[in-house]
């Protein structure tokens, strides 16, 4: 018998996190570019961002260089890209030298896949790149991180919004839902399976 899923978060009903997720409007619009392979992950944290933040949009794809999809969304916007490129500056430095962005683009995928999206799309390389001003510890224990300070997409998104708005408690609802999803997944997988999974998967880049 097929399992019954929540129509909103697409999780099995017994692991649905929607009760912890009340939609809020962020001070900066968000555009998440999700690698196609991430849509299949059961623990897709970008979905939490789209459900918990009303002005967050997800588009799925890898190479937009031959279409105008990205160009249209970025046209006439004061946008930045949350990505650790060589010329990236911290959010704090960015705001000292520029006005507050009205749109932030975030790449959702493993570090390798996110880099590929970045290098395939010149329009992304043309955006001012920012990184988080502070170092955070991820609670995304079910996927192996590429290094210290690496965060899941929802963790990086919330950290960015808190820094740019200077509201340290903003969007806690998203992190609560994320924590509920992770705990449910750990319980479903079992600790022994979890150890294997940590060494067989990569963490989303942020």
N, C-alpha and C positions, 0 to 999 in steps of 0.2 A: 504494500500500500504506500502510495506517495505521501511524503510528509507534508503537513499543512504549514504553509508559510504566511508570515505577516505580509500583507500587500504593500506596506509602507517601507519597512526596512529589509524585506525579503529574507529575513531570518526565520528559522523554525519558531513556531509560536512559543515554545517553552524557553527559547533563548532570545525572544524579542526584547529590544532595549528601548522601545518607543516611549514607555512611561517615563523614562529618565530624560526625554528629549522634547523640550518645549522650544519651538522656533523663535529665534531672536534676529534682529537686524544688526549687522555689523556696521562699524563706522566707515569701512572701506569695502567696496564691492570686490568680489572674488571670482576669478575664472580658473578653474582647475582643468588642466589638460591631462587626461588619464590615458595611460598606455593601454591598448586593447586587452592585453593579458591580465591587467588588474581587475577588469570587470568580472572575471570568473572567480576571484578569490572570495571565500566565505567571510573572511575578516577584512572586508574592504572599508577602510576608514574614511575614504573620500565621500562615501555615501552618507556618513554621519554629518559631514560638513554641509552637504547639500540639503539634508533634512533639518538640521539644527540652525542653519543660517539662511535667512530668507533671500538675501542678495548674493547667493553663491550659485554659480552655474558650472556644470561639468560638461566638457566636450571630450569625446573619445577619439583618439587617433594618434598617429606618429609623425607623419610627414604632411604638413599643410602648405608646403612651398609652392605647390601648383594650383592652389585654390585661394579664394579671397576670404575664407571663413574667419581666419584670425585677424586679418587686416581690418575687416568690418568691425569686429568687436573692440579692436584697439584704437580705431580711428577717433580722433578728438578726445582721447582719454589721457589723463595724467597717470600713466601706468608704470608699475615697476614689476620686476620678476624676482621671486624668492628662490634664489639659486646661487650656489657658491662658485661662481665663475671667477676667473683670474682678476677681473676688475670690480668685483663686488665690494660693497661697503656695508657696514652694519646699519640696521634700521635707525639707530640713534644718530649716526653720522649723516645718513641720508636726510633725515628730517631737519638737521641743523643747517644743511646747505640748500634744501629745496622745500617747496610747500608739500603738505601732506598728500600722498597719492590717493586718487579716487578709485583706483583699480589695482589689485595685485594678482599676478599670474603665478600659479603654483603647479609644478609638474608632479604627477602622481605615478610612481613606478619605482622599481629597484634603481639603485644608483646607476647601473649600466644602461638601463632603459631610459631613465630620465636624461642622462647625458646624450643619448642618441636623439631624443626629441629636440633637445637644445641645439645640437649641431646640424640637424636636418632643416631647421627653420630659422633663416636669417632674421625674420621679424622679431624673434625672441632674443637673438643676440644683440639686436639694436636697442633693447629695453635696458634701462638702468637696473643692474642686479643688486639685490640686497641679501644680507644674511642676518641671522638673529644676533642681537647685541650681547646676549648672555648665553651661557652654556646650560643646557637642560638635560635631565636624565629621563630617558624614555621608559614607559611602562609596557611597551610593546614586546613582551617577553616571548611571544610565540613565533617571532621571525627574527632571524639573526641580523644584527646591525653591522654595517660596514666599518664602524669606528665610533669612538667616544663622541657623544653629542648628537648622533644621528637620531632622528625622530620619525614617527609615523606622520602621514600627511595631516591627520586631524590635530596631532600634537603641535606640529610646526605651524599650522594655520592659526590655532588659538594663540600660540606664543607670539606670532607676528601681530595679530590683532590687539593683543594686550600691550605690546610695545608701542605700536603706532598710535593707539588711543590713550595710552598711559592709564589704562584701567586694569589693574592686576587681577581682578576677579571675573573679567568678562568671559562669557561663553563657557562657564563651568559646566553647564548642562551638556555640552558636547563631550567634555572629558569624562563626565559621569557615565554617559551612554557608552563611551569607548571602554571604560573600565568594566562595565557590566558585560559588554560583548567579549572582552578578553577573558574574564573570569569564567564565563559560560563555555568558551571554547576550550579553556584549560581543563575544565571539569569533564567536557565531552571527550577530549582527546586522551586524557589520562596522563600522568606525569611521565611515564616511560616513553610514550609516543611523542610527548612534547619535546623531550631531550633530542630525539632523532630529528624532529621537524626543525629545531633550531639550527641544526647543522646542515640542513638540506635546502634551506630557503634563504633569500636575501631580504633585507629590510628596505622599505620604501625610503627614498632619498628626500631630504628636506633641507 
